């Protein structure tokens, strides 16, 4: 049994920053996430893509933001259980909760903070026979490390921003990039469409439209794909097939916890502390909904801050917390470290 002050479900940027805000209040956190590494969508979907709306960072790669958050919370020694999904929750007589993971691990905390982003992501898979056999054998639904495709023959299928952006990026990495879409028109940013057209003219991208991948060939790894192009069939040799048809978010077992759900998101009280309809359970970040909700990382940071203040009152009833600026109070970690601004030197001028 893991015991902690706040059990945070979701290791995305909002969940990670909640550890920092809780640490300032001397509250310990444990993070549970179904993904094998911290960072949520930032690590899983676009670690090498830049983000432009984080205060103080004109531009920061998603993966670098995760690294920075991990460094920021290191002082507060959070626990991590990764690769496990929150499955069930039981409310105890004292108002606390016991959450059990899909692997049977139990977590006991007086406060639960659901920071699961848009839920667990499942890629929209093309209806191709035996495609599951080739998953991790040349079929990829996400691109985490572009260098994996260095000097390889890559076929990308899709007509949205992801298909366009990765085709552009991999044009300078892979030995050959083929972009296939079932329509002539793409639903993506105009500059991306124009860039693909430019790279096609330069011979750096092979563009095949309208067409559809209908089969995969290879003994133990992808060796080629079968293509249906206006009724004509042909085979294209390749090392990787990357279908980018979008993702389907699902709340998973959390949807059965008795929380008030609206359009696959958890309703919260945004006028106060982002608490759900169950006292002691909060939802912060993209997983929640309320009037005027914006699914932005910086909004998640704000929600995490107010959530931690409310959690403090639940864990320390009747105890008043005096807010202090970190520039004044410094930051004391649970690991014995301290961060503080240099103290002013008082010296008389003679």
Secondary structure, 3 states (H helix, E strand, C coil): CEEEEEEEECCCHHHHHHHHHHHHCCCCEEEEECCCCCCCHHHHCCCCCEECCECCECCEEHHHHHHHHHHHHHHHCCEEEECCCEEEEEECCCCCEEEEECCCCEEEEEEEEECCCCCEEEECCCCCCCHHHHECCCECCCCCCHHHHCCCEEEEECCCHHHHHHHHHHCCCCCEEEEEECCCCCCCCHHHHHHHHHHHHCCCCEEEECCEEEEEECCCCCCEEEEEECCEEEEEECCEEEECCCEEEECHHHHHCCCCEECCEEECECCCCCECCCCCEEECHHHEECCCCCCCHHHHHHHHHHHHHHHHHHHCCCCCCCCCCHHHHCEECCCCCEECCCCCCCCCCC
